[in-house]
Amino acid sequence: WAPGLEKYGAAQLRDRYRHEYGAEMDAAAWAGWMAVKSIVESALRSADVAAHVLSPRTVFDGHKGVPLRFDSASRMLVQPHYQVDSAGKTIEVEPEVPKC
């Protein structure tokens, strides 16, 4: 998560967070929000929450412009990664692929 994200609903998510908590959403706050969101969505769709979360067919909207999913082998969230350059511009970078 990068606070400068604007597209794909990121600005609205950031604004709701700021309104509720009086602070900027950081990577830890986004990760907590995404964890709860994925569990709740899965619980609403399946009795087997873990199997639903890890299914290759299950995707989640994390307001990053692409559907997000959990890798069943590593159990890590597959998602775009961002950096903020020296001019303050948010840019997408290729994430490292975990070795399992």
VEXVOTI-59517 format. One record per residue: residue number from 1; residue in three letters; chain; z, y, x of N, C-alpha, C, O in turn. Coordinates in nm, 4 decimals, decimal comma. Last residue first. Example, Ala and Ser with C-alpha at 12.3 -4.5 7.8 and 13.67 -1.06 7.14 Angstrom:
<rs>
R;2;ser;A;0,7080;-0,2250;1,2850;0,7140;-0,1060;1,3670;0,7870;0,0030;1,2900;0,8039;0,1138;1,3409
R;1;ala;A;0,7800;-0,5690;1,3190;0,7800;-0,4500;1,2300;0,7800;-0,3300;1,3200;0,8465;-0,3319;1,4236
</rs>
This chain:
<rs>
R;100;cys;A;-0,2532;-2,1584;0,9254;-0,1589;-2,2493;0,8605;-0,1702;-2,3874;0,9196;-0,0986;-2,4784;0,8778
R;99;lys;A;-0,2857;-1,8343;1,0228;-0,3156;-1,9703;1,0644;-0,2098;-2,0610;1,0047;-0,0906;-2,0433;1,0299
R;98;pro;A;-0,3975;-1,5598;0,8221;-0,2903;-1,6410;0,8772;-0,3392;-1,7802;0,9144;-0,4240;-1,8374;0,8458
R;97;val;A;-0,6130;-1,3088;0,9182;-0,6081;-1,4326;0,8408;-0,4993;-1,5206;0,9017;-0,5065;-1,5535;1,0201
R;96;glu;A;-0,5521;-0,9635;0,8919;-0,5506;-1,0817;0,9761;-0,5400;-1,2038;0,8863;-0,4655;-1,2021;0,7883
R;95;pro;A;-0,7744;-0,7553;0,6961;-0,6441;-0,8168;0,7246;-0,6587;-0,9342;0,8198;-0,7646;-0,9966;0,8274
R;94;glu;A;-0,9656;-0,4737;0,7787;-0,9682;-0,6185;0,7595;-0,8316;-0,6772;0,7898;-0,7769;-0,6528;0,8974
R;93;val;A;-0,8779;-0,1701;0,6031;-0,8988;-0,2473;0,7260;-0,8996;-0,3954;0,6933;-0,8420;-0,4382;0,5933
R;92;glu;A;-0,9562;0,1390;0,4474;-0,9326;-0,0042;0,4326;-0,9628;-0,0722;0,5656;-1,0598;-0,0380;0,6332
R;91;ile;A;-0,7846;0,4505;0,4924;-0,9018;0,3660;0,5138;-0,8630;0,2195;0,4988;-0,7514;0,1802;0,5327
R;90;thr;A;-0,6883;0,7730;0,4107;-0,6578;0,6316;0,3908;-0,7861;0,5516;0,4036;-0,8847;0,5796;0,3354
R;89;lys;A;-0,6397;1,0449;0,6303;-0,7299;0,9763;0,5389;-0,6928;0,8282;0,5323;-0,6688;0,7652;0,6353
R;88;gly;A;-0,5017;1,1840;0,8201;-0,4349;1,1598;0,6926;-0,5208;1,0897;0,5902;-0,4804;1,0757;0,4747
R;87;ala;A;-0,6135;1,1975;1,0650;-0,6419;1,3106;0,9760;-0,5756;1,2940;0,8398;-0,5909;1,3798;0,7528
R;86;ser;A;-0,5487;0,9544;1,1765;-0,4818;1,0736;1,2293;-0,5070;1,1976;1,1444;-0,4297;1,2933;1,1509
R;85;asp;A;-0,5393;0,7255;0,8879;-0,5861;0,7715;1,0188;-0,5171;0,9025;1,0578;-0,4366;0,9556;0,9813
R;84;val;A;-0,3598;0,4696;0,7510;-0,3817;0,6133;0,7398;-0,4204;0,6626;0,8784;-0,3458;0,6449;0,9747
R;83;gln;A;-0,4828;0,1603;0,6276;-0,4171;0,2389;0,7306;-0,4452;0,3852;0,7002;-0,5422;0,4190;0,6324
R;82;tyr;A;-0,4634;-0,1334;0,4188;-0,4998;0,0058;0,4432;-0,4216;0,0616;0,5604;-0,3104;0,0178;0,5899
R;81;his;A;-0,6102;-0,4370;0,2973;-0,5062;-0,3677;0,3736;-0,5566;-0,2287;0,4085;-0,6766;-0,2076;0,4258
R;80;pro;A;-0,6625;-0,6365;0,0036;-0,7097;-0,5419;0,1046;-0,5895;-0,4768;0,1732;-0,4820;-0,4637;0,1147
R;79;gln;A;-0,5272;-0,9757;-0,0155;-0,5447;-0,8392;-0,0651;-0,6061;-0,7512;0,0430;-0,6027;-0,7863;0,1609
R;78;val;A;-0,3523;-1,2504;-0,1003;-0,4790;-1,2120;-0,0380;-0,5175;-1,0777;-0,0994;-0,5379;-1,0674;-0,2204
R;77;leu;A;-0,0228;-1,3332;-0,0421;-0,1113;-1,2570;-0,1279;-0,2348;-1,2158;-0,0493;-0,2237;-1,1534;0,0563
R;76;met;A;0,0516;-1,6675;0,0635;0,0481;-1,5236;0,0875;-0,0508;-1,4582;-0,0078;-0,1494;-1,5193;-0,0488
R;75;arg;A;0,0555;-1,9374;0,0743;0,1329;-1,8729;-0,0321;0,1438;-1,7222;-0,0124;0,2344;-1,6579;-0,0654
R;74;ser;A;-0,1026;-2,0905;0,2342;-0,0055;-2,0029;0,3012;0,0938;-1,9400;0,2031;0,2016;-1,8952;0,2423
R;73;ala;A;-0,2363;-2,2405;0,0267;-0,1870;-2,3026;0,1502;-0,0766;-2,2184;0,2153;0,0303;-2,2701;0,2476
R;72;ser;A;-0,3088;-2,0700;-0,1816;-0,2226;-2,1846;-0,2120;-0,1666;-2,2497;-0,0862;-0,0589;-2,3090;-0,0915
R;71;asp;A;-0,2911;-1,7257;-0,1822;-0,3503;-1,8399;-0,1131;-0,2569;-1,9585;-0,1310;-0,1384;-1,9492;-0,0992
R;70;phe;A;-0,3050;-1,5341;-0,4757;-0,2200;-1,5958;-0,3747;-0,2940;-1,7145;-0,3146;-0,3527;-1,7947;-0,3872
R;69;arg;A;-0,5119;-1,2429;-0,5284;-0,4707;-1,3805;-0,5567;-0,3783;-1,4282;-0,4461;-0,3739;-1,3707;-0,3373
R;68;leu;A;-0,6589;-0,9583;-0,6876;-0,5724;-1,0163;-0,5849;-0,5330;-1,1567;-0,6261;-0,5220;-1,1864;-0,7451
R;67;pro;A;-0,9692;-0,7955;-0,7381;-0,8684;-0,8882;-0,7892;-0,7894;-0,9500;-0,6724;-0,8476;-0,9889;-0,5711
R;66;val;A;-0,9855;-0,4599;-0,6083;-1,0370;-0,5966;-0,6127;-0,9289;-0,6861;-0,6729;-0,8101;-0,6565;-0,6605
R;65;gly;A;-0,8488;-0,2175;-0,6312;-0,9937;-0,2199;-0,6451;-1,0578;-0,3573;-0,6469;-1,1745;-0,3696;-0,6839
R;64;lys;A;-0,5787;-0,2067;-0,6380;-0,6409;-0,1877;-0,5071;-0,7927;-0,2040;-0,5124;-0,8583;-0,2042;-0,4082
R;63;his;A;-0,4052;-0,2779;-0,8451;-0,4534;-0,1400;-0,8350;-0,5073;-0,1086;-0,6948;-0,4852;-0,0004;-0,6405
R;62;gly;A;-0,3692;-0,5444;-0,8712;-0,2686;-0,4731;-0,7934;-0,3062;-0,3286;-0,7690;-0,2476;-0,2626;-0,6832
R;61;asp;A;-0,4188;-0,7824;-1,0983;-0,4618;-0,6459;-1,0713;-0,3479;-0,5741;-0,9999;-0,2437;-0,5461;-1,0593
R;60;phe;A;-0,4775;-1,1225;-1,0010;-0,3886;-1,0174;-1,0493;-0,4485;-0,8817;-1,0146;-0,5194;-0,8673;-0,9150
R;59;val;A;-0,5984;-1,4511;-1,0834;-0,6077;-1,3241;-1,0108;-0,5183;-1,2214;-1,0792;-0,4878;-1,2317;-1,1980
R;58;thr;A;-0,6409;-1,7949;-1,0618;-0,5548;-1,6866;-1,1082;-0,5713;-1,5643;-1,0201;-0,5597;-1,5723;-0,8978
R;57;arg;A;-0,7829;-1,9963;-0,9439;-0,8485;-1,9254;-1,0549;-0,7671;-1,8045;-1,1030;-0,8189;-1,7209;-1,1770
R;56;pro;A;-0,6184;-2,1184;-0,7635;-0,7278;-2,0364;-0,7101;-0,8024;-1,9587;-0,8186;-0,8768;-1,8656;-0,7881
R;55;ser;A;-0,2729;-2,0977;-0,8401;-0,4038;-2,1495;-0,8786;-0,5134;-2,0597;-0,8208;-0,5026;-1,9373;-0,8282
R;54;leu;A;-0,0249;-1,9885;-0,7933;-0,0991;-2,0410;-0,6786;-0,2364;-2,0982;-0,7125;-0,3086;-2,1425;-0,6232
R;53;val;A;0,0643;-1,9157;-1,0499;0,0546;-1,8141;-0,9443;-0,0372;-1,8619;-0,8320;-0,1184;-1,7846;-0,7812
R;52;his;A;0,0631;-2,1702;-1,1760;-0,0259;-2,0641;-1,2217;-0,0457;-1,9581;-1,1131;-0,1583;-1,9156;-1,0870
R;51;ala;A;0,2620;-2,3064;-1,0375;0,1252;-2,3589;-1,0353;0,0258;-2,2514;-1,0784;-0,0838;-2,2427;-1,0231
R;50;ala;A;0,4831;-2,1429;-1,1050;0,4406;-2,1581;-0,9657;0,2962;-2,2082;-0,9560;0,2179;-2,1578;-0,8754
R;49;val;A;0,4989;-2,1742;-1,3897;0,4735;-2,0439;-1,3277;0,4203;-2,0592;-1,1856;0,3219;-1,9945;-1,1497
R;48;asp;A;0,4226;-2,3580;-1,6288;0,4396;-2,3872;-1,4867;0,4015;-2,2624;-1,4071;0,2875;-2,2472;-1,3633
R;47;ala;A;0,3613;-2,2440;-1,8674;0,4971;-2,2967;-1,8533;0,5270;-2,3288;-1,7074;0,6430;-2,3273;-1,6661
R;46;ser;A;0,1689;-1,9403;-1,8666;0,1840;-2,0813;-1,8347;0,3310;-2,1212;-1,8270;0,4153;-2,0418;-1,7852
R;45;arg;A;0,1616;-1,6706;-1,9330;0,0391;-1,7496;-1,9485;0,0567;-1,8997;-1,9289;-0,0292;-1,9781;-1,9691
R;44;leu;A;0,4005;-1,5501;-1,8793;0,3425;-1,5273;-2,0121;0,2220;-1,6172;-2,0391;0,1845;-1,6379;-2,1545
R;43;ala;A;0,4317;-1,6175;-1,6141;0,5242;-1,6752;-1,7125;0,4719;-1,6584;-1,8546;0,4964;-1,7431;-1,9404
R;42;ser;A;0,2341;-1,4553;-1,4988;0,2207;-1,6009;-1,4945;0,3109;-1,6679;-1,5972;0,2703;-1,7652;-1,6607
R;41;glu;A;0,3407;-1,1992;-1,5428;0,2098;-1,2357;-1,5987;0,1921;-1,3870;-1,6036;0,1408;-1,4406;-1,7019
R;40;val;A;0,5804;-1,2289;-1,3919;0,5849;-1,2046;-1,5368;0,4525;-1,2425;-1,6015;0,4513;-1,3107;-1,7041
R;39;ile;A;0,4781;-1,2677;-1,1309;0,5652;-1,3687;-1,1931;0,5662;-1,3518;-1,3453;0,5542;-1,4498;-1,4189
R;38;ser;A;0,3315;-1,0336;-1,0864;0,2637;-1,1634;-1,0812;0,3481;-1,2727;-1,1465;0,2932;-1,3617;-1,2114
R;37;lys;A;0,5341;-0,8345;-1,1133;0,4165;-0,8349;-1,2009;0,3499;-0,9724;-1,2027;0,3153;-1,0226;-1,3097
R;36;val;A;0,7056;-0,8954;-0,8996;0,7541;-0,9057;-1,0378;0,6363;-0,9155;-1,1337;0,6386;-0,9967;-1,2262
R;35;ala;A;0,5251;-0,8453;-0,6858;0,5928;-0,9752;-0,7002;0,6394;-0,9954;-0,8447;0,6150;-1,1003;-0,9043
R;34;met;A;0,4548;-0,5781;-0,7228;0,3515;-0,6810;-0,7337;0,4132;-0,8188;-0,7530;0,3600;-0,9006;-0,8280
R;33;trp;A;0,7022;-0,4523;-0,6776;0,6360;-0,4369;-0,8069;0,5337;-0,5485;-0,8272;0,5259;-0,6070;-0,9352
R;32;gly;A;0,7406;-0,5268;-0,4083;0,8363;-0,5678;-0,5113;0,7756;-0,5610;-0,6498;0,7941;-0,6518;-0,7308
R;31;ala;A;0,5192;-0,3978;-0,2938;0,5328;-0,5431;-0,2826;0,6312;-0,5964;-0,3871;0,6065;-0,7007;-0,4476
R;30;trp;A;0,5785;-0,1279;-0,3486;0,4602;-0,1888;-0,4081;0,4720;-0,3410;-0,4060;0,4387;-0,4069;-0,5045
R;29;ala;A;0,8095;-0,1015;-0,1912;0,8186;-0,0820;-0,3362;0,6986;-0,1453;-0,4062;0,7139;-0,2090;-0,5105
R;28;ala;A;0,7005;-0,1444;0,0638;0,8050;-0,2342;0,0129;0,8180;-0,2225;-0,1385;0,8358;-0,3233;-0,2069
R;27;ala;A;0,5181;0,0712;0,0871;0,4702;-0,0669;0,0884;0,5729;-0,1648;0,0320;0,5367;-0,2579;-0,0398
R;26;asp;A;0,6312;0,3225;-0,1513;0,5919;0,2772;-0,0186;0,5498;0,1302;-0,0270;0,5464;0,0721;-0,1355
R;25;met;A;0,6107;0,5893;-0,3688;0,6015;0,4438;-0,3589;0,5554;0,4092;-0,2176;0,4538;0,4600;-0,1701
R;24;glu;A;0,8354;0,8636;-0,3286;0,7012;0,8073;-0,3154;0,7085;0,6549;-0,3093;0,8014;0,5987;-0,2514
R;23;ala;A;1,0777;0,9412;-0,5858;1,0379;0,9152;-0,4467;0,8961;0,8603;-0,4468;0,8438;0,8169;-0,5495
R;22;gly;A;1,1825;0,9314;-0,8398;1,1945;1,0557;-0,7637;1,1600;1,0403;-0,6166;1,2070;1,1170;-0,5326
R;21;tyr;A;1,1550;0,7159;-1,0110;1,2509;0,7044;-0,9009;1,2665;0,8301;-0,8159;1,3538;0,8357;-0,7294
R;20;glu;A;0,9730;0,7911;-1,2190;1,0894;0,7063;-1,2471;1,1967;0,7146;-1,1387;1,3158;0,7198;-1,1696
R;19;his;A;0,7778;0,9485;-1,0889;0,8481;1,0004;-1,2065;0,9780;0,9233;-1,2320;1,0810;0,9833;-1,2629
R;18;arg;A;0,6892;0,7679;-0,8921;0,7521;0,8940;-0,8525;0,8325;0,9524;-0,9680;0,9438;1,0007;-0,9474
R;17;tyr;A;0,5757;0,5707;-1,0603;0,6864;0,5377;-0,9706;0,7631;0,6645;-0,9314;0,8861;0,6680;-0,9369
R;16;arg;A;0,3704;0,7155;-1,1827;0,4771;0,6557;-1,2656;0,5986;0,6229;-1,1807;0,7121;0,6445;-1,2233
R;15;asp;A;0,2172;0,7796;-0,9530;0,2792;0,8865;-1,0320;0,3912;0,8337;-1,1210;0,4952;0,8980;-1,1344
R;14;arg;A;0,1335;0,5225;-0,8699;0,2126;0,6067;-0,7806;0,2862;0,7152;-0,8576;0,4037;0,7410;-0,8316
R;13;leu;A;-0,0217;0,4549;-1,0957;0,0933;0,3731;-1,0570;0,1869;0,4544;-0,9689;0,3079;0,4548;-0,9915
R;12;gln;A;-0,2179;0,6555;-1,0785;-0,1314;0,6483;-1,1964;-0,0067;0,5656;-1,1671;0,1029;0,6024;-1,2093
R;11;ala;A;-0,3365;0,5948;-0,8328;-0,2719;0,7255;-0,8516;-0,1768;0,7223;-0,9709;-0,0679;0,7795;-0,9653
R;10;ala;A;-0,4432;0,3390;-0,8819;-0,3357;0,3565;-0,7830;-0,2627;0,4892;-0,8024;-0,1404;0,4950;-0,7899
R;9;gly;A;-0,6604;0,3029;-1,0414;-0,5304;0,3100;-1,1078;-0,4144;0,3305;-1,0124;-0,2994;0,3387;-1,0556
R;8;tyr;A;-0,8787;0,3177;-0,8696;-0,8438;0,1888;-0,9310;-0,7070;0,1880;-0,9986;-0,6449;0,0825;-1,0113
R;7;lys;A;-0,7910;0,5677;-0,6173;-0,8796;0,4954;-0,7086;-0,8125;0,3728;-0,7689;-0,7054;0,3301;-0,7258
R;6;glu;A;-0,5963;0,6615;-0,4353;-0,6233;0,7347;-0,5590;-0,6965;0,6504;-0,6624;-0,6681;0,6600;-0,7818
R;5;leu;A;-0,3621;0,6358;-0,1746;-0,4608;0,5682;-0,2590;-0,4738;0,6404;-0,3922;-0,3737;0,6761;-0,4543
R;4;gly;A;-0,1614;0,7453;-0,0187;-0,2791;0,8263;-0,0453;-0,3841;0,7597;-0,1323;-0,4865;0,8214;-0,1617
R;3;pro;A;0,0347;0,5512;0,0318;0,0611;0,6541;-0,0691;-0,0599;0,7389;-0,1059;-0,0620;0,7988;-0,2134
R;2;ala;A;-0,0749;0,2210;0,0480;-0,0749;0,3501;0,1172;-0,0582;0,4588;0,0109;-0,1296;0,4583;-0,0894
R;1;trp;A;0,0000;-0,1174;0,0841;0,0000;0,0000;0,0000;0,0000;0,1230;0,0881;0,0676;0,1273;0,1909
</rs>
